[in-house]
C-alpha cells in the first residue's frame, strides 16, 4: 500500500468508488424500482415515467450567471417537451440539486 496516497483517497465506499469519487454534499437518499407496465399495473401504487432529461451548466462559473439556473431550465424544457406536457399540467414536482440549500 502506498502511504504517500492520503487515506481518504484509498477508502472504498462501494466498489469501485472511493471516498473522493463521491459528492461531499449529500442530504438524502432515493430509490427507483423499474418494471414492465403489466407488472406495475398489479402494484398498489405505480408511476409511469413519461420522460427524463439532463443538462449541464457552463463551467467555469465566471462564464455564466449563477442566478439564471440555465442548466435546470434546459433540462425542464427538454423533459416537458419529450413528455408532451406543460409545467401547468403537473400536480406535483420535486426537483433536487446536489448544492446546499440556502434555507
MOPAC internal coordinates of N, CA, C and O (Angstrom, degrees):
PM7 1SCF
backbone

  N    0.0000 0     0.00 0     0.00 0    0    0    0
  C    1.4497 1     0.00 0     0.00 0    1    0    0
  C    1.5217 1   108.73 1     0.00 0    2    1    0
  O    1.2310 1   120.00 1   -47.06 1    3    2    1
  N    1.3030 1   117.60 1   132.94 1    3    2    1
  C    1.4510 1   123.04 1  -178.96 1    5    3    2
  C    1.5163 1   109.94 1   -81.72 1    6    5    3
  O    1.2310 1   120.38 1   -70.62 1    7    6    5
  N    1.3387 1   116.87 1   109.38 1    7    6    5
  C    1.4667 1   120.39 1  -178.13 1    9    7    6
  C    1.5241 1   112.19 1   -73.56 1   10    9    7
  O    1.2310 1   119.78 1   169.82 1   11   10    9
  N    1.3467 1   118.02 1   -10.18 1   11   10    9
  C    1.4674 1   120.49 1   178.02 1   13   11   10
  C    1.5274 1   111.35 1   -75.50 1   14   13   11
  O    1.2310 1   119.81 1   160.67 1   15   14   13
  N    1.3352 1   117.96 1   -19.33 1   15   14   13
  C    1.4673 1   121.85 1   178.82 1   17   15   14
  C    1.5297 1   107.49 1   -85.29 1   18   17   15
  O    1.2310 1   120.21 1   -54.52 1   19   18   17
  N    1.3504 1   117.21 1   125.48 1   19   18   17
  C    1.4696 1   119.44 1  -179.16 1   21   19   18
  C    1.5246 1   111.45 1   -55.24 1   22   21   19
  O    1.2310 1   120.88 1   -36.16 1   23   22   21
  N    1.3407 1   115.91 1   143.84 1   23   22   21
  C    1.4556 1   121.70 1  -177.18 1   25   23   22
  C    1.5265 1   111.99 1   -55.47 1   26   25   23
  O    1.2310 1   119.66 1   139.55 1   27   26   25
  N    1.3418 1   118.26 1   -40.45 1   27   26   25
  C    1.4719 1   121.70 1  -178.40 1   29   27   26
  C    1.5253 1   111.49 1   -59.36 1   30   29   27
  O    1.2310 1   119.41 1   148.79 1   31   30   29
  N    1.3124 1   118.74 1   -31.21 1   31   30   29
  C    1.4627 1   121.64 1   179.97 1   33   31   30
  C    1.5171 1   111.73 1   -77.24 1   34   33   31
  O    1.2310 1   120.29 1   159.48 1   35   34   33
  N    1.3323 1   117.05 1   -20.52 1   35   34   33
  C    1.4709 1   120.67 1  -177.70 1   37   35   34
  C    1.5239 1   112.89 1   -91.00 1   38   37   35
  O    1.2310 1   119.52 1   158.13 1   39   38   37
  N    1.3294 1   118.51 1   -21.87 1   39   38   37
  C    1.4651 1   121.35 1  -175.23 1   41   39   38
  C    1.5240 1   110.35 1   -70.27 1   42   41   39
  O    1.2310 1   120.62 1   -57.32 1   43   42   41
  N    1.3303 1   116.42 1   122.68 1   43   42   41
  C    1.4636 1   121.75 1   177.73 1   45   43   42
  C    1.5258 1   108.93 1   -91.28 1   46   45   43
  O    1.2310 1   120.96 1   -51.36 1   47   46   45
  N    1.3374 1   115.78 1   128.64 1   47   46   45
  C    1.4555 1   120.73 1   177.10 1   49   47   46
  C    1.5091 1   110.64 1   -89.04 1   50   49   47
  O    1.2310 1   120.88 1   132.41 1   51   50   49
  N    1.3043 1   115.92 1   -47.59 1   51   50   49
  C    1.4586 1   123.04 1   179.74 1   53   51   50
  C    1.5190 1   105.80 1  -156.15 1   54   53   51
  O    1.2310 1   120.53 1   -70.12 1   55   54   53
  N    1.2933 1   116.60 1   109.88 1   55   54   53
  C    1.4625 1   121.37 1  -174.17 1   57   55   54
  C    1.5174 1   111.87 1   -45.05 1   58   57   55
  O    1.2310 1   118.20 1   -51.75 1   59   58   57
  N    1.3068 1   121.03 1   128.25 1   59   58   57
  C    1.4580 1   127.66 1     8.11 1   61   59   58
  C    1.5288 1   113.34 1   -97.69 1   62   61   59
  O    1.2310 1   119.42 1  -169.06 1   63   62   61
  N    1.3510 1   118.71 1    10.94 1   63   62   61
  C    1.4616 1   121.48 1  -174.22 1   65   63   62
  C    1.5248 1   112.82 1   -76.44 1   66   65   63
  O    1.2310 1   121.68 1   -45.95 1   67   66   65
  N    1.3188 1   114.40 1   134.05 1   67   66   65
  C    1.4569 1   121.46 1   173.25 1   69   67   66
  C    1.5232 1   108.00 1  -102.43 1   70   69   67
  O    1.2310 1   120.13 1   -13.32 1   71   70   69
  N    1.3138 1   117.36 1   166.68 1   71   70   69
  C    1.4582 1   121.87 1  -177.57 1   73   71   70
  C    1.5322 1   111.09 1   -53.78 1   74   73   71
  O    1.2310 1   119.89 1   140.23 1   75   74   73
  N    1.3125 1   117.81 1   -39.77 1   75   74   73
  C    1.4669 1   121.01 1  -177.45 1   77   75   74
  C    1.5291 1   113.07 1   -76.07 1   78   77   75
  O    1.2310 1   119.63 1   173.91 1   79   78   77
  N    1.3284 1   118.32 1    -6.09 1   79   78   77
  C    1.4662 1   121.56 1   176.49 1   81   79   78
  C    1.5253 1   112.10 1   -86.96 1   82   81   79
  O    1.2310 1   120.13 1   169.73 1   83   82   81
  N    1.3241 1   117.36 1   -10.27 1   83   82   81
  C    1.4591 1   121.71 1  -172.01 1   85   83   82
  C    1.5255 1   111.36 1  -108.71 1   86   85   83
  O    1.2310 1   121.02 1   -27.63 1   87   86   85
  N    1.3281 1   115.65 1   152.37 1   87   86   85
  C    1.4554 1   121.82 1   179.77 1   89   87   86
  C    1.5240 1   111.12 1   -63.53 1   90   89   87
  O    1.2310 1   120.68 1   -43.12 1   91   90   89
  N    1.3083 1   116.30 1   136.88 1   91   90   89
  C    1.4543 1   120.59 1   176.05 1   93   91   90
  C    1.5200 1   111.00 1   -80.17 1   94   93   91
  O    1.2310 1   120.38 1   159.75 1   95   94   93
  N    1.3372 1   116.88 1   -20.25 1   95   94   93
  C    1.4590 1   121.61 1  -179.93 1   97   95   94
  C    1.5216 1   107.57 1   -95.40 1   98   97   95
  O    1.2310 1   120.78 1   -68.06 1   99   98   97
  N    1.3065 1   116.10 1   111.94 1   99   98   97
  C    1.4558 1   119.71 1  -176.37 1  101   99   98
  C    1.5221 1   108.49 1  -153.95 1  102  101   99
  O    1.2310 1   120.51 1   -56.64 1  103  102  101
  N    1.3272 1   116.63 1   123.36 1  103  102  101
  C    1.4605 1   118.87 1  -178.61 1  105  103  102
  C    1.5188 1   112.81 1  -133.22 1  106  105  103
  O    1.2310 1   120.06 1  -162.31 1  107  106  105
  N    1.3016 1   117.49 1    17.69 1  107  106  105
  C    1.4553 1   117.43 1  -178.61 1  109  107  106
  C    1.5060 1   111.74 1  -169.52 1  110  109  107
  O    1.2310 1   121.92 1    10.83 1  111  110  109
  N    1.3079 1   113.93 1  -169.17 1  111  110  109
  C    1.4551 1   119.87 1   179.62 1  113  111  110
  C    1.5190 1   108.58 1  -148.35 1  114  113  111
  O    1.2310 1   120.85 1   -17.91 1  115  114  113
  N    1.2826 1   115.98 1   162.09 1  115  114  113
  C    1.4586 1   120.79 1   178.80 1  117  115  114
  C    1.5174 1   108.98 1  -149.01 1  118  117  115
  O    1.2310 1   121.35 1   -23.63 1  119  118  117
  N    1.3129 1   115.02 1   156.37 1  119  118  117
  C    1.4614 1   120.99 1   175.75 1  121  119  118
  C    1.5185 1   107.94 1  -142.31 1  122  121  119
  O    1.2310 1   120.71 1   -31.76 1  123  122  121
  N    1.2978 1   116.25 1   148.24 1  123  122  121
  C    1.4493 1   121.64 1   179.83 1  125  123  122
  C    1.5241 1   107.82 1  -138.65 1  126  125  123
  O    1.2310 1   120.86 1   -53.70 1  127  126  125
  N    1.3190 1   115.96 1   126.30 1  127  126  125
  C    1.4641 1   121.20 1   177.40 1  129  127  126
  C    1.5193 1   107.18 1  -110.41 1  130  129  127
  O    1.2310 1   120.72 1   -57.72 1  131  130  129
  N    1.3137 1   116.22 1   122.28 1  131  130  129
  C    1.4589 1   121.53 1   179.91 1  133  131  130
  C    1.5199 1   110.02 1  -105.63 1  134  133  131
  O    1.2310 1   121.24 1   -40.78 1  135  134  133
  N    1.3132 1   115.23 1   139.22 1  135  134  133
  C    1.4545 1   120.98 1   177.59 1  137  135  134
  C    1.5212 1   108.72 1  -152.64 1  138  137  135
  O    1.2310 1   120.69 1    -6.73 1  139  138  137
  N    1.3076 1   116.28 1   173.27 1  139  138  137
  C    1.4640 1   119.29 1   178.09 1  141  139  138
  C    1.5335 1   109.63 1   -77.46 1  142  141  139
  O    1.2310 1   120.32 1   -17.24 1  143  142  141
  N    1.3288 1   117.00 1   162.76 1  143  142  141
  C    1.4652 1   122.54 1  -174.52 1  145  143  142
  C    1.5286 1   111.94 1   -61.45 1  146  145  143
  O    1.2310 1   119.80 1   140.31 1  147  146  145
  N    1.3156 1   117.98 1   -39.69 1  147  146  145
  C    1.4731 1   120.34 1  -178.42 1  149  147  146
  C    1.5236 1   111.88 1   -63.73 1  150  149  147
  O    1.2310 1   120.25 1   136.59 1  151  150  149
  N    1.3226 1   117.13 1   -43.41 1  151  150  149
  C    1.4684 1   120.61 1   177.98 1  153  151  150
  C    1.5230 1   110.01 1   -65.62 1  154  153  151
  O    1.2310 1   120.05 1   138.54 1  155  154  153
  N    1.3165 1   117.50 1   -41.46 1  155  154  153
  C    1.4655 1   121.15 1  -179.48 1  157  155  154
  C    1.5222 1   111.56 1   -60.13 1  158  157  155
  O    1.2310 1   120.20 1   144.06 1  159  158  157
  N    1.3278 1   117.22 1   -35.94 1  159  158  157
  C    1.4704 1   121.10 1  -179.81 1  161  159  158
  C    1.5253 1   112.09 1   -65.30 1  162  161  159
  O    1.2310 1   119.74 1   158.31 1  163  162  161
  N    1.3262 1   118.11 1   -21.69 1  163  162  161
  C    1.4650 1   121.07 1   179.47 1  165  163  162
  C    1.5345 1   111.99 1   -86.36 1  166  165  163
  O    1.2310 1   120.04 1   172.48 1  167  166  165
  N    1.3092 1   117.53 1    -7.52 1  167  166  165
  C    1.4681 1   121.74 1  -177.38 1  169  167  166
  C    1.5234 1   110.36 1   -85.98 1  170  169  167
  O    1.2310 1   120.73 1   -22.57 1  171  170  169
  N    1.3371 1   116.21 1   157.43 1  171  170  169
  C    1.4592 1   121.21 1   178.10 1  173  171  170
  C    1.5115 1   112.66 1   -63.62 1  174  173  171
  O    1.2310 1   120.49 1   139.81 1  175  174  173
  N    1.3093 1   116.67 1   -40.19 1  175  174  173
  C    1.4592 1   122.10 1   178.51 1  177  175  174
  C    1.5250 1   107.69 1  -136.51 1  178  177  175
  O    1.2310 1   120.66 1   -44.52 1  179  178  177
  N    1.2924 1   116.35 1   135.48 1  179  178  177
  C    1.4585 1   120.23 1   178.84 1  181  179  178
  C    1.5180 1   108.88 1  -147.66 1  182  181  179
  O    1.2310 1   120.73 1   -26.70 1  183  182  181
  N    1.2885 1   116.20 1   153.30 1  183  182  181
  C    1.4585 1   123.01 1   179.57 1  185  183  182
  C    1.5185 1   108.14 1  -124.65 1  186  185  183
  O    1.2310 1   120.82 1   -44.15 1  187  186  185
  N    1.3056 1   116.04 1   135.85 1  187  186  185
  C    1.4528 1   121.23 1   175.17 1  189  187  186
  C    1.5259 1   107.41 1  -102.70 1  190  189  187
  O    1.2310 1   120.00 1   -62.76 1  191  190  189
  N    1.3150 1   117.61 1   117.24 1  191  190  189
  C    1.4651 1   121.86 1  -179.92 1  193  191  190
  C    1.5211 1   108.06 1   -83.22 1  194  193  191
  O    1.2310 1   121.11 1   -62.45 1  195  194  193
  N    1.3254 1   115.49 1   117.55 1  195  194  193
  C    1.4657 1   120.02 1  -178.15 1  197  195  194
  C    1.5199 1   112.27 1   -89.07 1  198  197  195
  O    1.2310 1   120.41 1   152.94 1  199  198  197
  N    1.3302 1   116.82 1   -27.06 1  199  198  197
  C    1.4700 1   119.18 1  -177.98 1  201  199  198
  C    1.5200 1   110.74 1  -164.37 1  202  201  199
  O    1.2310 1   121.15 1   -24.40 1  203  202  201
  N    1.3054 1   115.40 1   155.60 1  203  202  201
  C    1.4593 1   122.83 1   169.76 1  205  203  202
  C    1.5188 1   107.15 1  -135.57 1  206  205  203
  O    1.2310 1   120.84 1   -22.32 1  207  206  205
  N    1.3120 1   116.00 1   157.68 1  207  206  205
  C    1.4726 1   119.91 1   178.20 1  209  207  206
  C    1.5148 1   109.32 1  -154.38 1  210  209  207
  O    1.2310 1   121.32 1   -21.78 1  211  210  209
  N    1.2997 1   115.08 1   158.22 1  211  210  209
  C    1.4643 1   121.22 1   179.69 1  213  211  210
  C    1.5174 1   108.68 1  -145.40 1  214  213  211
  O    1.2310 1   120.63 1   -37.73 1  215  214  213
  N    1.3184 1   116.39 1   142.27 1  215  214  213
  C    1.4674 1   121.71 1   174.43 1  217  215  214
  C    1.5158 1   108.01 1  -149.39 1  218  217  215
  O    1.2310 1   120.78 1   -23.82 1  219  218  217
  N    1.3008 1   116.11 1   156.18 1  219  218  217
  C    1.4607 1   120.90 1   178.58 1  221  219  218
  C    1.5151 1   109.56 1  -123.75 1  222  221  219
  O    1.2310 1   121.46 1   -33.24 1  223  222  221
  N    1.3305 1   114.82 1   146.76 1  223  222  221
  C    1.4581 1   120.54 1   174.63 1  225  223  222
  C    1.5186 1   109.71 1   -79.18 1  226  225  223
  O    1.2310 1   121.19 1   -16.42 1  227  226  225
  N    1.3162 1   115.34 1   163.58 1  227  226  225
  C    1.4497 1   120.59 1   176.75 1  229  227  226
  C    1.5221 1   110.23 1   -76.53 1  230  229  227
  O    1.2310 1   121.01 1   -37.85 1  231  230  229
  N    1.3000 1   115.67 1   142.15 1  231  230  229
  C    1.4570 1   121.00 1   172.62 1  233  231  230
  C    1.5091 1   107.02 1  -123.48 1  234  233  231
  O    1.2310 1   117.38 1   -33.80 1  235  234  233
  N    1.2718 1   122.60 1   146.20 1  235  234  233
  C    1.4588 1   127.46 1     6.76 1  237  235  234
  C    1.5326 1   112.45 1   -77.61 1  238  237  235
  O    1.2310 1   121.43 1   -11.70 1  239  238  237
  N    1.3116 1   114.87 1   168.30 1  239  238  237
  C    1.4597 1   121.69 1  -177.95 1  241  239  238
  C    1.5278 1   112.00 1   -58.03 1  242  241  239
  O    1.2310 1   119.83 1   151.42 1  243  242  241
  N    1.3094 1   117.94 1   -28.58 1  243  242  241
  C    1.4657 1   121.55 1  -178.34 1  245  243  242
  C    1.5274 1   112.18 1   -65.67 1  246  245  243
  O    1.2310 1   120.18 1   164.94 1  247  246  245
  N    1.3379 1   117.26 1   -15.06 1  247  246  245
  C    1.4641 1   121.01 1  -178.18 1  249  247  246
  C    1.5172 1   113.14 1  -100.42 1  250  249  247
  O    1.2310 1   120.02 1  -168.82 1  251  250  249
  N    1.3433 1   117.56 1    11.18 1  251  250  249
  C    1.4618 1   119.34 1   179.20 1  253  251  250
  C    1.5171 1   110.64 1  -147.11 1  254  253  251
  O    1.2310 1   121.26 1   -19.14 1  255  254  253
  N    1.3154 1   115.20 1   160.86 1  255  254  253
  C    1.4599 1   122.13 1   176.17 1  257  255  254
  C    1.5218 1   106.84 1   -94.72 1  258  257  255
  O    1.2310 1   120.15 1   -70.75 1  259  258  257
  N    1.3326 1   117.32 1   109.25 1  259  258  257
  C    1.4581 1   120.64 1  -174.39 1  261  259  258
  C    1.5271 1   112.83 1   -67.95 1  262  261  259
  O    1.2310 1   119.62 1   167.77 1  263  262  261
  N    1.3135 1   118.32 1   -12.23 1  263  262  261
  C    1.4623 1   121.21 1   179.08 1  265  263  262
  C    1.5260 1   112.88 1   -86.28 1  266  265  263
  O    1.2310 1   119.75 1   170.07 1  267  266  265
  N    1.3247 1   118.07 1    -9.93 1  267  266  265
  C    1.4640 1   121.12 1  -178.50 1  269  267  266
  C    1.5219 1   113.71 1   -86.15 1  270  269  267
  O    1.2310 1   119.72 1   160.28 1  271  270  269
  N    1.3284 1   118.15 1   -19.72 1  271  270  269
  C    1.4701 1   122.09 1  -178.22 1  273  271  270
  C    1.5282 1   111.19 1    49.81 1  274  273  271
  O    1.2310 1   120.55 1  -132.29 1  275  274  273
  N    1.3231 1   116.55 1    47.71 1  275  274  273
  C    1.4620 1   121.64 1  -175.30 1  277  275  274
  C    1.5298 1   113.38 1   -59.81 1  278  277  275
  O    1.2310 1   119.88 1   139.21 1  279  278  277
  N    1.3160 1   117.84 1   -40.79 1  279  278  277
  C    1.4618 1   120.02 1   179.37 1  281  279  278
  C    1.5188 1   111.27 1   -62.94 1  282  281  279
  O    1.2310 1   120.42 1   136.60 1  283  282  281
  N    1.3201 1   116.80 1   -43.40 1  283  282  281
  C    1.4654 1   121.50 1   178.48 1  285  283  282
  C    1.5302 1   110.70 1   -63.37 1  286  285  283
  O    1.2310 1   120.60 1   137.91 1  287  286  285
  N    1.3266 1   116.46 1   -42.09 1  287  286  285
  C    1.4708 1   120.94 1   179.69 1  289  287  286
  C    1.5173 1   110.99 1   -61.88 1  290  289  287
  O    1.2310 1   120.53 1   135.11 1  291  290  289
  N    1.3208 1   116.59 1   -44.89 1  291  290  289
  C    1.4680 1   120.90 1   179.77 1  293  291  290
  C    1.5251 1   110.45 1   -64.01 1  294  293  291
  O    1.2310 1   119.77 1   136.69 1  295  294  293
  N    1.3256 1   118.05 1   -43.31 1  295  294  293
  C    1.4695 1   120.89 1  -179.90 1  297  295  294
  C    1.5248 1   110.75 1   -62.69 1  298  297  295
  O    1.2310 1   120.16 1   136.64 1  299  298  297
  N    1.3333 1   117.30 1   -43.36 1  299  298  297
  C    1.4718 1   120.33 1   178.21 1  301  299  298
  C    1.5262 1   110.64 1   -61.94 1  302  301  299
  O    1.2310 1   120.33 1   133.90 1  303  302  301
  N    1.3300 1   116.97 1   -46.10 1  303  302  301
  C    1.4715 1   120.23 1  -179.53 1  305  303  302
  C    1.5229 1   111.24 1   -60.06 1  306  305  303
  O    1.2310 1   120.47 1   137.08 1  307  306  305
  N    1.3239 1   116.72 1   -42.92 1  307  306  305
  C    1.4679 1   120.80 1  -179.85 1  309  307  306
  C    1.5364 1   111.26 1   -64.60 1  310  309  307
  O    1.2310 1   120.57 1   134.80 1  311  310  309
  N    1.3252 1   116.51 1   -45.20 1  311  310  309
  C    1.4692 1   119.94 1  -178.14 1  313  311  310
  C    1.5211 1   111.36 1   -66.19 1  314  313  311
  O    1.2310 1   120.26 1   136.15 1  315  314  313
  N    1.3206 1   117.11 1   -43.85 1  315  314  313
  C    1.4625 1   120.12 1  -179.96 1  317  315  314
  C    1.5277 1   110.95 1   -63.40 1  318  317  315
  O    1.2310 1   120.55 1   137.12 1  319  318  317
  N    1.3231 1   116.55 1   -42.88 1  319  318  317
  C    1.4629 1   120.34 1   179.18 1  321  319  318
  C    1.5321 1   110.51 1   -64.29 1  322  321  319
  O    1.2310 1   120.34 1   135.74 1  323  322  321
  N    1.3164 1   116.95 1   -44.26 1  323  322  321
  C    1.4582 1   121.03 1  -179.36 1  325  323  322
  C    1.5319 1   111.51 1   -62.82 1  326  325  323
  O    1.2310 1   120.42 1   143.62 1  327  326  325
  N    1.3458 1   116.80 1   -36.38 1  327  326  325
  C    1.4638 1   121.10 1  -179.80 1  329  327  326
  C    1.5247 1   112.27 1   -81.87 1  330  329  327
  O    1.2310 1   120.41 1   165.95 1  331  330  329
  N    1.3247 1   116.82 1   -14.05 1  331  330  329
  C    1.4576 1   120.10 1  -178.90 1  333  331  330
  C    1.5133 1   113.04 1    72.09 1  334  333  331
  O    1.2310 1   120.47 1  -147.33 1  335  334  333
  N    1.3375 1   116.71 1    32.67 1  335  334  333
  C    1.4664 1   121.41 1   179.35 1  337  335  334
  C    1.5198 1   110.03 1  -130.03 1  338  337  335
  O    1.2310 1   121.57 1    -8.99 1  339  338  337
  N    1.3373 1   114.59 1   171.01 1  339  338  337
  C    1.4612 1   121.50 1   174.71 1  341  339  338
  C    1.5230 1   108.14 1  -113.37 1  342  341  339
  O    1.2310 1   120.35 1   -19.90 1  343  342  341
  N    1.3144 1   116.93 1   160.10 1  343  342  341
  C    1.4529 1   121.18 1   179.90 1  345  343  342
  C    1.5249 1   111.15 1   -55.32 1  346  345  343
  O    1.2310 1   120.07 1   143.16 1  347  346  345
  N    1.3297 1   117.47 1   -36.84 1  347  346  345
  C    1.4663 1   121.50 1  -179.56 1  349  347  346
  C    1.5359 1   112.46 1   -67.79 1  350  349  347
  O    1.2310 1   119.55 1   165.41 1  351  350  349
  N    1.3260 1   118.46 1   -14.59 1  351  350  349
  C    1.4665 1   122.01 1   177.50 1  353  351  350
  C    1.5317 1   112.40 1   -78.11 1  354  353  351
  O    1.2310 1   120.15 1   163.88 1  355  354  353
  N    1.3237 1   117.32 1   -16.12 1  355  354  353
  C    1.4641 1   121.46 1  -176.21 1  357  355  354
  C    1.5246 1   111.02 1   -84.81 1  358  357  355
  O    1.2310 1   120.56 1   -43.34 1  359  358  357
  N    1.3341 1   116.53 1   136.66 1  359  358  357
  C    1.4568 1   120.69 1   176.66 1  361  359  358
  C    1.5230 1   111.52 1   -95.22 1  362  361  359
  O    1.2310 1   120.00 1   162.33 1  363  362  361
  N    1.3334 1   117.60 1   -17.67 1  363  362  361
  C    1.4546 1   121.64 1  -179.48 1  365  363  362
  C    1.5204 1   109.05 1  -151.33 1  366  365  363
  O    1.2310 1   120.97 1   -40.48 1  367  366  365
  N    1.3104 1   115.75 1   139.52 1  367  366  365
  C    1.4577 1   121.46 1   177.64 1  369  367  366
  C    1.5212 1   108.31 1  -142.76 1  370  369  367
  O    1.2310 1   120.19 1   -43.87 1  371  370  369
  N    1.3294 1   117.24 1   136.13 1  371  370  369
  C    1.4588 1   121.08 1   177.51 1  373  371  370
  C    1.5199 1   109.68 1  -136.95 1  374  373  371
  O    1.2310 1   120.80 1  -106.02 1  375  374  373
  N    1.3480 1   116.07 1    73.98 1  375  374  373
  C    1.4695 1   117.45 1   175.85 1  377  375  374
  C    1.5310 1   110.02 1   -69.99 1  378  377  375
  O    1.2310 1   120.79 1   -31.71 1  379  378  377
  N    1.3191 1   116.10 1   148.29 1  379  378  377
  C    1.4554 1   120.43 1   178.20 1  381  379  378
  C    1.5168 1   109.69 1  -129.48 1  382  381  379
  O    1.2310 1   120.77 1   -16.02 1  383  382  381
  N    1.3068 1   116.14 1   163.98 1  383  382  381
  C    1.4513 1   121.99 1   178.58 1  385  383  382
  C    1.5049 1   110.07 1  -141.75 1  386  385  383
  O    1.2310 1   120.44 1   -21.45 1  387  386  385
  N    1.2939 1   116.76 1   158.55 1  387  386  385
  C    1.4700 1   120.58 1   176.79 1  389  387  386
  C    1.5159 1   110.54 1   -88.64 1  390  389  387
  O    1.2310 1   119.90 1  -177.73 1  391  390  389
  N    1.3120 1   117.79 1     2.27 1  391  390  389
  C    1.4643 1   121.75 1   179.81 1  393  391  390
  C    1.5235 1   110.09 1   -91.39 1  394  393  391
  O    1.2310 1   120.46 1   -30.25 1  395  394  393
  N    1.3264 1   116.73 1   149.75 1  395  394  393
  C    1.4495 1   118.94 1   177.31 1  397  395  394
  C    1.5283 1   111.88 1   -64.76 1  398  397  395
  O    1.2310 1   120.92 1   -38.24 1  399  398  397
  N    1.3161 1   115.85 1   141.76 1  399  398  397
  C    1.4576 1   120.96 1   179.29 1  401  399  398
  C    1.5248 1   109.85 1   -77.77 1  402  401  399
  O    1.2310 1   120.15 1   -38.96 1  403  402  401
  N    1.3527 1   117.32 1   141.04 1  403  402  401
  C    1.4665 1   119.22 1   178.95 1  405  403  402
  C    1.5220 1   111.27 1   -73.53 1  406  405  403
  O    1.2310 1   119.53 1   167.98 1  407  406  405
  N    1.3343 1   118.50 1   -12.02 1  407  406  405
  C    1.4763 1   121.02 1  -178.48 1  409  407  406
  C    1.4986 1   111.96 1   -87.09 1  410  409  407
  O    1.2310 1   120.10 1   180.00 1  411  410  409

